[in-house]
Amino acid sequence: MYIIEKRISNLTIADIKEKDTYLFEKTINQKDIDSFINTSYDISPLHVDDKFAQKRGFKGRVVHGIYLCTLISKIVGVNFPGENALIQSVNVKFISPVYIGETIRIKTTVEQISHAVATIVLGIIMTNIHDLKIVLKAKVQVGFTNV
């Protein structure tokens, strides 16, 4: 397991083994989502209006699913593997809504390694630590730039 803090990791494919795991937690706050809205321009009422979202059966404003995907990008490009990696593809399934103020635990596990083409496949599971519900599952193919 790799725990890398406050610096960009520089793991290579040679450093990584199948079943290696990286854990990360993020509490999603109002500022995070407002910043994402200013970047994405996604002002759907489900994401910006508590009352609208509640009328549709949610507890409040729903965090953008694509915002959760930015956490995948952060993990791959900064933490695990880091600066030598580039996401090639992402297959995501959104399972349960996430709300502002909730903390998400992201578990990233190496599922496959292909040294011949310098790629790995990561399995990612995001869990809401407040109710232990899985909120997202993803498969991410990552290529290495330092081959």
C-alpha positions in Angstrom: 0.0 0.0 0.0 1.3 3.4 -0.9 0.5 6.5 1.2 2.0 9.6 -0.5 1.3 13.0 1.0 2.0 16.6 0.0 4.1 15.7 -3.1 3.6 14.3 -6.5 4.4 10.6 -6.7 6.8 9.4 -9.4 6.1 5.7 -9.4 7.0 3.7 -12.5 5.3 0.6 -13.8 8.2 -1.4 -12.4 7.3 -0.1 -8.9 3.8 -1.3 -9.0 2.4 -4.8 -8.3 -1.0 -6.3 -8.8 -3.2 -5.8 -5.7 -1.3 -2.7 -4.6 -3.8 -0.3 -3.0 -4.0 3.4 -2.4 -6.6 4.9 0.0 -7.7 8.6 0.0 -10.5 10.4 1.7 -12.1 13.6 0.7 -14.8 15.6 2.5 -16.8 17.5 -0.2 -17.5 21.0 0.8 -19.5 23.9 -0.6 -16.4 25.6 -2.0 -15.4 22.5 -3.9 -18.8 22.3 -5.7 -19.1 26.0 -6.3 -15.7 26.0 -7.9 -16.6 23.0 -10.0 -19.8 24.8 -11.2 -17.8 27.8 -12.2 -15.5 25.6 -14.3 -18.1 23.2 -15.7 -21.0 25.6 -16.1 -23.3 22.7 -15.1 -26.0 24.7 -13.3 -28.6 21.9 -13.3 -31.0 22.6 -10.5 -30.2 19.1 -9.1 -26.8 20.5 -8.3 -27.5 24.1 -7.3 -31.0 24.2 -5.7 -31.7 22.2 -2.5 -35.5 22.6 -2.8 -35.5 21.5 -6.4 -33.4 18.4 -5.5 -35.6 17.6 -2.5 -38.7 17.8 -4.7 -37.1 15.1 -6.9 -36.5 12.8 -3.9 -32.9 13.7 -2.9 -31.8 15.0 0.5 -30.5 18.1 -1.1 -28.1 19.3 -3.8 -26.5 16.3 -5.5 -22.7 16.5 -6.0 -21.9 16.2 -9.7 -20.8 12.7 -10.7 -18.1 14.2 -12.9 -16.8 16.0 -9.9 -16.2 12.6 -8.3 -14.3 11.7 -11.5 -12.0 14.6 -10.9 -10.9 12.8 -7.7 -9.9 9.8 -9.9 -7.8 12.2 -12.1 -6.2 13.6 -8.9 -5.3 10.2 -7.6 -3.8 8.9 -10.9 -1.9 12.1 -11.8 -0.7 13.1 -8.3 -0.8 10.2 -5.9 -0.9 6.7 -7.5 0.9 6.3 -9.8 1.6 10.0 -10.2 3.5 12.1 -12.6 4.5 9.3 -15.0 0.9 8.2 -15.6 -1.8 9.3 -18.0 -5.4 8.1 -17.9 -6.2 6.3 -21.2 -9.8 5.3 -20.4 -12.4 5.4 -17.6 -15.5 3.2 -17.2 -17.6 4.6 -14.4 -20.8 3.5 -12.8 -22.5 6.0 -10.5 -24.4 4.0 -7.8 -25.6 6.4 -5.1 -25.8 10.2 -4.7 -23.3 12.2 -2.8 -24.2 15.4 -0.9 -22.1 18.4 0.2 -20.5 17.8 3.6 -20.1 14.0 3.1 -16.8 12.3 3.2 -15.9 9.8 0.4 -13.3 7.1 0.8 -11.6 6.2 -2.4 -9.9 2.8 -2.7 -7.7 2.3 -5.7 -6.4 -1.2 -6.4 -4.2 -2.4 -9.2 -6.1 -5.1 -11.0 -3.9 -5.8 -14.0 -0.5 -4.9 -15.3 0.7 -5.1 -18.9 4.4 -4.4 -19.1 4.4 -5.1 -22.9 2.3 -2.0 -23.5 3.1 -0.1 -20.2 -0.4 0.0 -18.8 -2.2 -0.9 -15.7 -5.9 -1.2 -14.9 -7.1 0.2 -11.6 -10.3 -0.7 -9.9 -11.7 2.2 -8.0 -14.4 2.1 -5.4 -15.8 5.2 -3.7 -17.7 4.7 -0.5 -19.6 7.3 1.6 -18.0 6.9 5.1 -21.2 8.2 6.7 -23.5 5.4 5.6 -20.9 3.0 4.1 -22.8 3.0 0.7 -20.8 2.5 -2.4 -21.3 5.6 -4.5 -19.1 4.9 -7.5 -17.2 2.1 -9.1 -14.7 2.6 -11.9 -12.2 0.8 -14.1 -9.4 3.0 -15.2 -6.7 2.2 -17.7 -3.5 4.1 -17.1 -0.5 4.3 -19.4 3.0 5.2 -18.4 4.9 8.0 -20.0 8.4 7.0 -18.8 8.9 3.8 -20.7 
